[in-house]
Amino acid sequence: MAKQDEAEAVAAVIDRLAKKFPDTPRNQVEAIVSEEYTAVNDGPIRDYVPVLIERAAKLRLRS
């Protein structure tokens, strides 16, 4: 996945999670997604990064 495509996918993850968790401030959603992105950023396979961060962030937002 190209860096630009990845950045757009991460932005879409933030938008989806902000809508799914409206009681959570958007800046908190962005921070969680950013932390999860950092956790998987070293992986060699980039195609799954948005899926992985969305899943991990969703779990954190639910708790």
mmCIF file of the N, C-alpha and C atoms, coordinates in Angstrom:
data_MODEL
# 
_entry.id   MODEL 
# 
loop_
_atom_site.group_PDB 
_atom_site.id 
_atom_site.type_symbol 
_atom_site.label_atom_id 
_atom_site.label_alt_id 
_atom_site.label_comp_id 
_atom_site.label_asym_id 
_atom_site.label_entity_id 
_atom_site.label_seq_id 
_atom_site.pdbx_PDB_ins_code 
_atom_site.Cartn_x 
_atom_site.Cartn_y 
_atom_site.Cartn_z 
_atom_site.occupancy 
_atom_site.B_iso_or_equiv 
_atom_site.pdbx_formal_charge 
_atom_site.auth_seq_id 
_atom_site.auth_comp_id 
_atom_site.auth_asym_id 
_atom_site.auth_atom_id 
_atom_site.pdbx_PDB_model_num 
ATOM 1   N N  . MET A 1 1  ? 0.843   -1.165 0.000  1.00 0.00 ? 1  MET A N  1 
ATOM 2   C CA . MET A 1 1  ? 0.000   0.000  0.000  1.00 0.00 ? 1  MET A CA 1 
ATOM 3   C C  . MET A 1 1  ? 0.894   1.236  0.000  1.00 0.00 ? 1  MET A C  1 
ATOM 4   N N  . ALA A 1 2  ? 0.594   2.154  -0.863 1.00 0.00 ? 2  ALA A N  1 
ATOM 5   C CA . ALA A 1 2  ? 1.365   3.394  -0.952 1.00 0.00 ? 2  ALA A CA 1 
ATOM 6   C C  . ALA A 1 2  ? 1.116   4.250  0.287  1.00 0.00 ? 2  ALA A C  1 
ATOM 7   N N  . LYS A 1 3  ? 2.090   5.062  0.652  1.00 0.00 ? 3  LYS A N  1 
ATOM 8   C CA . LYS A 1 3  ? 1.980   5.903  1.855  1.00 0.00 ? 3  LYS A CA 1 
ATOM 9   C C  . LYS A 1 3  ? 0.742   6.805  1.817  1.00 0.00 ? 3  LYS A C  1 
ATOM 10  N N  . GLN A 1 4  ? 0.465   7.392  0.655  1.00 0.00 ? 4  GLN A N  1 
ATOM 11  C CA . GLN A 1 4  ? -0.705  8.267  0.531  1.00 0.00 ? 4  GLN A CA 1 
ATOM 12  C C  . GLN A 1 4  ? -1.993  7.473  0.747  1.00 0.00 ? 4  GLN A C  1 
ATOM 13  N N  . ASP A 1 5  ? -2.075  6.289  0.152  1.00 0.00 ? 5  ASP A N  1 
ATOM 14  C CA . ASP A 1 5  ? -3.253  5.435  0.330  1.00 0.00 ? 5  ASP A CA 1 
ATOM 15  C C  . ASP A 1 5  ? -3.396  5.031  1.793  1.00 0.00 ? 5  ASP A C  1 
ATOM 16  N N  . GLU A 1 6  ? -2.278  4.720  2.429  1.00 0.00 ? 6  GLU A N  1 
ATOM 17  C CA . GLU A 1 6  ? -2.292  4.325  3.830  1.00 0.00 ? 6  GLU A CA 1 
ATOM 18  C C  . GLU A 1 6  ? -2.768  5.486  4.703  1.00 0.00 ? 6  GLU A C  1 
ATOM 19  N N  . ALA A 1 7  ? -2.292  6.678  4.437  1.00 0.00 ? 7  ALA A N  1 
ATOM 20  C CA . ALA A 1 7  ? -2.706  7.858  5.207  1.00 0.00 ? 7  ALA A CA 1 
ATOM 21  C C  . ALA A 1 7  ? -4.205  8.104  5.047  1.00 0.00 ? 7  ALA A C  1 
ATOM 22  N N  . GLU A 1 8  ? -4.718  7.945  3.846  1.00 0.00 ? 8  GLU A N  1 
ATOM 23  C CA . GLU A 1 8  ? -6.154  8.117  3.602  1.00 0.00 ? 8  GLU A CA 1 
ATOM 24  C C  . GLU A 1 8  ? -6.957  7.033  4.324  1.00 0.00 ? 8  GLU A C  1 
ATOM 25  N N  . ALA A 1 9  ? -6.445  5.810  4.331  1.00 0.00 ? 9  ALA A N  1 
ATOM 26  C CA . ALA A 1 9  ? -7.119  4.711  5.019  1.00 0.00 ? 9  ALA A CA 1 
ATOM 27  C C  . ALA A 1 9  ? -7.150  4.949  6.525  1.00 0.00 ? 9  ALA A C  1 
ATOM 28  N N  . VAL A 1 10 ? -6.056  5.454  7.080  1.00 0.00 ? 10 VAL A N  1 
ATOM 29  C CA . VAL A 1 10 ? -6.007  5.753  8.515  1.00 0.00 ? 10 VAL A CA 1 
ATOM 30  C C  . VAL A 1 10 ? -6.987  6.885  8.848  1.00 0.00 ? 10 VAL A C  1 
ATOM 31  N N  . ALA A 1 11 ? -7.060  7.885  8.011  1.00 0.00 ? 11 ALA A N  1 
ATOM 32  C CA . ALA A 1 11 ? -8.024  8.970  8.219  1.00 0.00 ? 11 ALA A CA 1 
ATOM 33  C C  . ALA A 1 11 ? -9.456  8.431  8.180  1.00 0.00 ? 11 ALA A C  1 
ATOM 34  N N  . ALA A 1 12 ? -9.717  7.489  7.285  1.00 0.00 ? 12 ALA A N  1 
ATOM 35  C CA . ALA A 1 12 ? -11.043 6.881  7.201  1.00 0.00 ? 12 ALA A CA 1 
ATOM 36  C C  . ALA A 1 12 ? -11.349 6.064  8.456  1.00 0.00 ? 12 ALA A C  1 
ATOM 37  N N  . VAL A 1 13 ? -10.341 5.397  9.002  1.00 0.00 ? 13 VAL A N  1 
ATOM 38  C CA . VAL A 1 13 ? -10.511 4.655  10.259 1.00 0.00 ? 13 VAL A CA 1 
ATOM 39  C C  . VAL A 1 13 ? -10.918 5.622  11.367 1.00 0.00 ? 13 VAL A C  1 
ATOM 40  N N  . ILE A 1 14 ? -10.235 6.744  11.457 1.00 0.00 ? 14 ILE A N  1 
ATOM 41  C CA . ILE A 1 14 ? -10.558 7.741  12.482 1.00 0.00 ? 14 ILE A CA 1 
ATOM 42  C C  . ILE A 1 14 ? -11.997 8.222  12.313 1.00 0.00 ? 14 ILE A C  1 
ATOM 43  N N  . ASP A 1 15 ? -12.399 8.517  11.087 1.00 0.00 ? 15 ASP A N  1 
ATOM 44  C CA . ASP A 1 15 ? -13.766 8.973  10.828 1.00 0.00 ? 15 ASP A CA 1 
ATOM 45  C C  . ASP A 1 15 ? -14.795 7.927  11.246 1.00 0.00 ? 15 ASP A C  1 
ATOM 46  N N  . ARG A 1 16 ? -14.557 6.667  10.869 1.00 0.00 ? 16 ARG A N  1 
ATOM 47  C CA . ARG A 1 16 ? -15.501 5.597  11.215 1.00 0.00 ? 16 ARG A CA 1 
ATOM 48  C C  . ARG A 1 16 ? -15.613 5.420  12.724 1.00 0.00 ? 16 ARG A C  1 
ATOM 49  N N  . LEU A 1 17 ? -14.469 5.411  13.399 1.00 0.00 ? 17 LEU A N  1 
ATOM 50  C CA . LEU A 1 17 ? -14.495 5.202  14.846 1.00 0.00 ? 17 LEU A CA 1 
ATOM 51  C C  . LEU A 1 17 ? -15.099 6.395  15.578 1.00 0.00 ? 17 LEU A C  1 
ATOM 52  N N  . ALA A 1 18 ? -14.860 7.594  15.087 1.00 0.00 ? 18 ALA A N  1 
ATOM 53  C CA . ALA A 1 18 ? -15.458 8.786  15.703 1.00 0.00 ? 18 ALA A CA 1 
ATOM 54  C C  . ALA A 1 18 ? -16.979 8.735  15.591 1.00 0.00 ? 18 ALA A C  1 
ATOM 55  N N  . LYS A 1 19 ? -17.494 8.222  14.484 1.00 0.00 ? 19 LYS A N  1 
ATOM 56  C CA . LYS A 1 19 ? -18.947 8.078  14.313 1.00 0.00 ? 19 LYS A CA 1 
ATOM 57  C C  . LYS A 1 19 ? -19.492 6.933  15.169 1.00 0.00 ? 19 LYS A C  1 
ATOM 58  N N  . LYS A 1 20 ? -18.714 5.861  15.282 1.00 0.00 ? 20 LYS A N  1 
ATOM 59  C CA . LYS A 1 20 ? -19.157 4.689  16.034 1.00 0.00 ? 20 LYS A CA 1 
ATOM 60  C C  . LYS A 1 20 ? -19.149 4.950  17.545 1.00 0.00 ? 20 LYS A C  1 
ATOM 61  N N  . PHE A 1 21 ? -18.231 5.817  17.995 1.00 0.00 ? 21 PHE A N  1 
ATOM 62  C CA . PHE A 1 21 ? -18.105 6.147  19.409 1.00 0.00 ? 21 PHE A CA 1 
ATOM 63  C C  . PHE A 1 21 ? -18.294 7.659  19.600 1.00 0.00 ? 21 PHE A C  1 
ATOM 64  N N  . PRO A 1 22 ? -19.516 8.150  19.405 1.00 0.00 ? 22 PRO A N  1 
ATOM 65  C CA . PRO A 1 22 ? -19.747 9.601  19.442 1.00 0.00 ? 22 PRO A CA 1 
ATOM 66  C C  . PRO A 1 22 ? -19.523 10.234 20.819 1.00 0.00 ? 22 PRO A C  1 
ATOM 67  N N  . ASP A 1 23 ? -19.557 9.437  21.882 1.00 0.00 ? 23 ASP A N  1 
ATOM 68  C CA . ASP A 1 23 ? -19.339 9.978  23.225 1.00 0.00 ? 23 ASP A CA 1 
ATOM 69  C C  . ASP A 1 23 ? -17.858 10.158 23.549 1.00 0.00 ? 23 ASP A C  1 
ATOM 70  N N  . THR A 1 24 ? -16.997 9.629  22.692 1.00 0.00 ? 24 THR A N  1 
ATOM 71  C CA . THR A 1 24 ? -15.554 9.765  22.873 1.00 0.00 ? 24 THR A CA 1 
ATOM 72  C C  . THR A 1 24 ? -15.074 10.961 22.055 1.00 0.00 ? 24 THR A C  1 
ATOM 73  N N  . PRO A 1 25 ? -14.350 11.878 22.689 1.00 0.00 ? 25 PRO A N  1 
ATOM 74  C CA . PRO A 1 25 ? -13.848 13.040 21.927 1.00 0.00 ? 25 PRO A CA 1 
ATOM 75  C C  . PRO A 1 25 ? -12.987 12.598 20.734 1.00 0.00 ? 25 PRO A C  1 
ATOM 76  N N  . ARG A 1 26 ? -13.147 13.299 19.635 1.00 0.00 ? 26 ARG A N  1 
ATOM 77  C CA . ARG A 1 26 ? -12.425 12.934 18.408 1.00 0.00 ? 26 ARG A CA 1 
ATOM 78  C C  . ARG A 1 26 ? -10.909 12.923 18.637 1.00 0.00 ? 26 ARG A C  1 
ATOM 79  N N  . ASN A 1 27 ? -10.400 13.858 19.417 1.00 0.00 ? 27 ASN A N  1 
ATOM 80  C CA . ASN A 1 27 ? -8.949  13.884 19.630 1.00 0.00 ? 27 ASN A CA 1 
ATOM 81  C C  . ASN A 1 27 ? -8.480  12.638 20.387 1.00 0.00 ? 27 ASN A C  1 
ATOM 82  N N  . GLN A 1 28 ? -9.341  12.068 21.223 1.00 0.00 ? 28 GLN A N  1 
ATOM 83  C CA . GLN A 1 28 ? -8.995  10.821 21.904 1.00 0.00 ? 28 GLN A CA 1 
ATOM 84  C C  . GLN A 1 28 ? -8.989  9.652  20.915 1.00 0.00 ? 28 GLN A C  1 
ATOM 85  N N  . VAL A 1 29 ? -9.958  9.631  20.006 1.00 0.00 ? 29 VAL A N  1 
ATOM 86  C CA . VAL A 1 29 ? -9.992  8.608  18.958 1.00 0.00 ? 29 VAL A CA 1 
ATOM 87  C C  . VAL A 1 29 ? -8.729  8.717  18.112 1.00 0.00 ? 29 VAL A C  1 
ATOM 88  N N  . GLU A 1 30 ? -8.363  9.928  17.721 1.00 0.00 ? 30 GLU A N  1 
ATOM 89  C CA . GLU A 1 30 ? -7.156  10.139 16.918 1.00 0.00 ? 30 GLU A CA 1 
ATOM 90  C C  . GLU A 1 30 ? -5.910  9.664  17.662 1.00 0.00 ? 30 GLU A C  1 
ATOM 91  N N  . ALA A 1 31 ? -5.845  9.935  18.965 1.00 0.00 ? 31 ALA A N  1 
ATOM 92  C CA . ALA A 1 31 ? -4.679  9.523  19.756 1.00 0.00 ? 31 ALA A CA 1 
ATOM 93  C C  . ALA A 1 31 ? -4.577  8.003  19.825 1.00 0.00 ? 31 ALA A C  1 
ATOM 94  N N  . ILE A 1 32 ? -5.698  7.346  20.036 1.00 0.00 ? 32 ILE A N  1 
ATOM 95  C CA . ILE A 1 32 ? -5.693  5.877  20.110 1.00 0.00 ? 32 ILE A CA 1 
ATOM 96  C C  . ILE A 1 32 ? -5.297  5.274  18.777 1.00 0.00 ? 32 ILE A C  1 
ATOM 97  N N  . VAL A 1 33 ? -5.860  5.784  17.697 1.00 0.00 ? 33 VAL A N  1 
ATOM 98  C CA . VAL A 1 33 ? -5.504  5.281  16.368 1.00 0.00 ? 33 VAL A CA 1 
ATOM 99  C C  . VAL A 1 33 ? -4.023  5.519  16.103 1.00 0.00 ? 33 VAL A C  1 
ATOM 100 N N  . SER A 1 34 ? -3.524  6.670  16.485 1.00 0.00 ? 34 SER A N  1 
ATOM 101 C CA . SER A 1 34 ? -2.108  6.973  16.296 1.00 0.00 ? 34 SER A CA 1 
ATOM 102 C C  . SER A 1 34 ? -1.218  6.006  17.074 1.00 0.00 ? 34 SER A C  1 
ATOM 103 N N  . GLU A 1 35 ? -1.594  5.704  18.312 1.00 0.00 ? 35 GLU A N  1 
ATOM 104 C CA . GLU A 1 35 ? -0.833  4.747  19.109 1.00 0.00 ? 35 GLU A CA 1 
ATOM 105 C C  . GLU A 1 35 ? -0.846  3.356  18.474 1.00 0.00 ? 35 GLU A C  1 
ATOM 106 N N  . GLU A 1 36 ? -1.995  2.946  17.997 1.00 0.00 ? 36 GLU A N  1 
ATOM 107 C CA . GLU A 1 36 ? -2.099  1.634  17.364 1.00 0.00 ? 36 GLU A CA 1 
ATOM 108 C C  . GLU A 1 36 ? -1.324  1.601  16.044 1.00 0.00 ? 36 GLU A C  1 
ATOM 109 N N  . TYR A 1 37 ? -1.336  2.708  15.321 1.00 0.00 ? 37 TYR A N  1 
ATOM 110 C CA . TYR A 1 37 ? -0.569  2.800  14.083 1.00 0.00 ? 37 TYR A CA 1 
ATOM 111 C C  . TYR A 1 37 ? 0.923   2.655  14.377 1.00 0.00 ? 37 TYR A C  1 
ATOM 112 N N  . THR A 1 38 ? 1.386   3.328  15.419 1.00 0.00 ? 38 THR A N  1 
ATOM 113 C CA . THR A 1 38 ? 2.789   3.238  15.812 1.00 0.00 ? 38 THR A CA 1 
ATOM 114 C C  . THR A 1 38 ? 3.161   1.806  16.170 1.00 0.00 ? 38 THR A C  1 
ATOM 115 N N  . ALA A 1 39 ? 2.249   1.095  16.810 1.00 0.00 ? 39 ALA A N  1 
ATOM 116 C CA . ALA A 1 39 ? 2.516   -0.283 17.241 1.00 0.00 ? 39 ALA A CA 1 
ATOM 117 C C  . ALA A 1 39 ? 2.713   -1.244 16.071 1.00 0.00 ? 39 ALA A C  1 
ATOM 118 N N  . VAL A 1 40 ? 2.055   -0.980 14.930 1.00 0.00 ? 40 VAL A N  1 
ATOM 119 C CA . VAL A 1 40 ? 2.164   -1.897 13.787 1.00 0.00 ? 40 VAL A CA 1 
ATOM 120 C C  . VAL A 1 40 ? 2.938   -1.300 12.618 1.00 0.00 ? 40 VAL A C  1 
ATOM 121 N N  . ASN A 1 41 ? 3.469   -0.121 12.793 1.00 0.00 ? 41 ASN A N  1 
ATOM 122 C CA . ASN A 1 41 ? 4.112   0.601  11.696 1.00 0.00 ? 41 ASN A CA 1 
ATOM 123 C C  . ASN A 1 41 ? 5.371   -0.073 11.169 1.00 0.00 ? 41 ASN A C  1 
ATOM 124 N N  . ASP A 1 42 ? 6.016   -0.903 11.961 1.00 0.00 ? 42 ASP A N  1 
ATOM 125 C CA . ASP A 1 42 ? 7.251   -1.546 11.514 1.00 0.00 ? 42 ASP A CA 1 
ATOM 126 C C  . ASP A 1 42 ? 7.021   -2.804 10.685 1.00 0.00 ? 42 ASP A C  1 
ATOM 127 N N  . GLY A 1 43 ? 5.782   -3.221 10.563 1.00 0.00 ? 43 GLY A N  1 
ATOM 128 C CA . GLY A 1 43 ? 5.490   -4.455 9.842  1.00 0.00 ? 43 GLY A CA 1 
ATOM 129 C C  . GLY A 1 43 ? 5.794   -4.342 8.359  1.00 0.00 ? 43 GLY A C  1 
ATOM 130 N N  . PRO A 1 44 ? 6.238   -5.438 7.750  1.00 0.00 ? 44 PRO A N  1 
ATOM 131 C CA . PRO A 1 44 ? 6.593   -5.406 6.332  1.00 0.00 ? 44 PRO A CA 1 
ATOM 132 C C  . PRO A 1 44 ? 5.384   -5.398 5.387  1.00 0.00 ? 44 PRO A C  1 
ATOM 133 N N  . ILE A 1 45 ? 4.263   -5.924 5.836  1.00 0.00 ? 45 ILE A N  1 
ATOM 134 C CA . ILE A 1 45 ? 3.081   -5.991 4.980  1.00 0.00 ? 45 ILE A CA 1 
ATOM 135 C C  . ILE A 1 45 ? 2.172   -4.821 5.323  1.00 0.00 ? 45 ILE A C  1 
ATOM 136 N N  . ARG A 1 46 ? 2.080   -3.873 4.433  1.00 0.00 ? 46 ARG A N  1 
ATOM 137 C CA . ARG A 1 46 ? 1.371   -2.619 4.687  1.00 0.00 ? 46 ARG A CA 1 
ATOM 138 C C  . ARG A 1 46 ? -0.121  -2.708 4.399  1.00 0.00 ? 46 ARG A C  1 
ATOM 139 N N  . ASP A 1 47 ? -0.558  -3.676 3.594  1.00 0.00 ? 47 ASP A N  1 
ATOM 140 C CA . ASP A 1 47 ? -1.951  -3.728 3.167  1.00 0.00 ? 47 ASP A CA 1 
ATOM 141 C C  . ASP A 1 47 ? -2.925  -3.888 4.331  1.00 0.00 ? 47 ASP A C  1 
ATOM 142 N N  . TYR A 1 48 ? -2.501  -4.494 5.403  1.00 0.00 ? 48 TYR A N  1 
ATOM 143 C CA . TYR A 1 48 ? -3.399  -4.782 6.514  1.00 0.00 ? 48 TYR A CA 1 
ATOM 144 C C  . TYR A 1 48 ? -3.303  -3.782 7.663  1.00 0.00 ? 48 TYR A C  1 
ATOM 145 N N  . VAL A 1 49 ? -2.462  -2.797 7.553  1.00 0.00 ? 49 VAL A N  1 
ATOM 146 C CA . VAL A 1 49 ? -2.268  -1.827 8.631  1.00 0.00 ? 49 VAL A CA 1 
ATOM 147 C C  . VAL A 1 49 ? -3.589  -1.155 9.027  1.00 0.00 ? 49 VAL A C  1 
ATOM 148 N N  . PRO A 1 50 ? -4.375  -0.621 8.101  1.00 0.00 ? 50 PRO A N  1 
ATOM 149 C CA . PRO A 1 50 ? -5.631  0.019  8.510  1.00 0.00 ? 50 PRO A CA 1 
ATOM 150 C C  . PRO A 1 50 ? -6.584  -0.942 9.232  1.00 0.00 ? 50 PRO A C  1 
ATOM 151 N N  . VAL A 1 51 ? -6.667  -2.161 8.773  1.00 0.00 ? 51 VAL A N  1 
ATOM 152 C CA . VAL A 1 51 ? -7.550  -3.142 9.408  1.00 0.00 ? 51 VAL A CA 1 
ATOM 153 C C  . VAL A 1 51 ? -7.066  -3.446 10.821 1.00 0.00 ? 51 VAL A C  1 
ATOM 154 N N  . LEU A 1 52 ? -5.778  -3.643 10.970 1.00 0.00 ? 52 LEU A N  1 
ATOM 155 C CA . LEU A 1 52 ? -5.214  -3.958 12.282 1.00 0.00 ? 52 LEU A CA 1 
ATOM 156 C C  . LEU A 1 52 ? -5.405  -2.820 13.277 1.00 0.00 ? 52 LEU A C  1 
ATOM 157 N N  . ILE A 1 53 ? -5.161  -1.598 12.842 1.00 0.00 ? 53 ILE A N  1 
ATOM 158 C CA . ILE A 1 53 ? -5.298  -0.489 13.783 1.00 0.00 ? 53 ILE A CA 1 
ATOM 159 C C  . ILE A 1 53 ? -6.762  -0.228 14.118 1.00 0.00 ? 53 ILE A C  1 
ATOM 160 N N  . GLU A 1 54 ? -7.654  -0.411 13.158 1.00 0.00 ? 54 GLU A N  1 
ATOM 161 C CA . GLU A 1 54 ? -9.070  -0.199 13.447 1.00 0.00 ? 54 GLU A CA 1 
ATOM 162 C C  . GLU A 1 54 ? -9.551  -1.221 14.476 1.00 0.00 ? 54 GLU A C  1 
ATOM 163 N N  . ARG A 1 55 ? -9.168  -2.456 14.306 1.00 0.00 ? 55 ARG A N  1 
ATOM 164 C CA . ARG A 1 55 ? -9.590  -3.500 15.241 1.00 0.00 ? 55 ARG A CA 1 
ATOM 165 C C  . ARG A 1 55 ? -9.049  -3.235 16.648 1.00 0.00 ? 55 ARG A C  1 
ATOM 166 N N  . ALA A 1 56 ? -7.781  -2.930 16.749 1.00 0.00 ? 56 ALA A N  1 
ATOM 167 C CA . ALA A 1 56 ? -7.172  -2.681 18.051 1.00 0.00 ? 56 ALA A CA 1 
ATOM 168 C C  . ALA A 1 56 ? -7.757  -1.418 18.713 1.00 0.00 ? 56 ALA A C  1 
ATOM 169 N N  . ALA A 1 57 ? -7.955  -0.379 17.938 1.00 0.00 ? 57 ALA A N  1 
ATOM 170 C CA . ALA A 1 57 ? -8.510  0.864  18.485 1.00 0.00 ? 57 ALA A CA 1 
ATOM 171 C C  . ALA A 1 57 ? -9.953  0.648  18.945 1.00 0.00 ? 57 ALA A C  1 
ATOM 172 N N  . LYS A 1 58 ? -10.720 -0.114 18.186 1.00 0.00 ? 58 LYS A N  1 
ATOM 173 C CA . LYS A 1 58 ? -12.100 -0.394 18.539 1.00 0.00 ? 58 LYS A CA 1 
ATOM 174 C C  . LYS A 1 58 ? -12.160 -1.134 19.880 1.00 0.00 ? 58 LYS A C  1 
ATOM 175 N N  . LEU A 1 59 ? -11.283 -2.088 20.083 1.00 0.00 ? 59 LEU A N  1 
ATOM 176 C CA . LEU A 1 59 ? -11.238 -2.810 21.352 1.00 0.00 ? 59 LEU A CA 1 
ATOM 177 C C  . LEU A 1 59 ? -10.930 -1.866 22.514 1.00 0.00 ? 59 LEU A C  1 
ATOM 178 N N  . ARG A 1 60 ? -10.001 -0.962 22.298 1.00 0.00 ? 60 ARG A N  1 
ATOM 179 C CA . ARG A 1 60 ? -9.651  -0.005 23.358 1.00 0.00 ? 60 ARG A CA 1 
ATOM 180 C C  . ARG A 1 60 ? -10.784 0.965  23.640 1.00 0.00 ? 60 ARG A C  1 
ATOM 181 N N  . LEU A 1 61 ? -11.480 1.403  22.606 1.00 0.00 ? 61 LEU A N  1 
ATOM 182 C CA . LEU A 1 61 ? -12.572 2.348  22.801 1.00 0.00 ? 61 LEU A CA 1 
ATOM 183 C C  . LEU A 1 61 ? -13.765 1.700  23.510 1.00 0.00 ? 61 LEU A C  1 
ATOM 184 N N  . ARG A 1 62 ? -13.943 0.414  23.320 1.00 0.00 ? 62 ARG A N  1 
ATOM 185 C CA . ARG A 1 62 ? -15.033 -0.292 23.984 1.00 0.00 ? 62 ARG A CA 1 
ATOM 186 C C  . ARG A 1 62 ? -14.786 -0.480 25.464 1.00 0.00 ? 62 ARG A C  1 
ATOM 187 N N  . SER A 1 63 ? -13.531 -0.518 25.857 1.00 0.00 ? 63 SER A N  1 
ATOM 188 C CA . SER A 1 63 ? -13.230 -0.784 27.276 1.00 0.00 ? 63 SER A CA 1 
ATOM 189 C C  . SER A 1 63 ? -13.288 0.453  28.134 1.00 0.00 ? 63 SER A C  1 
# 
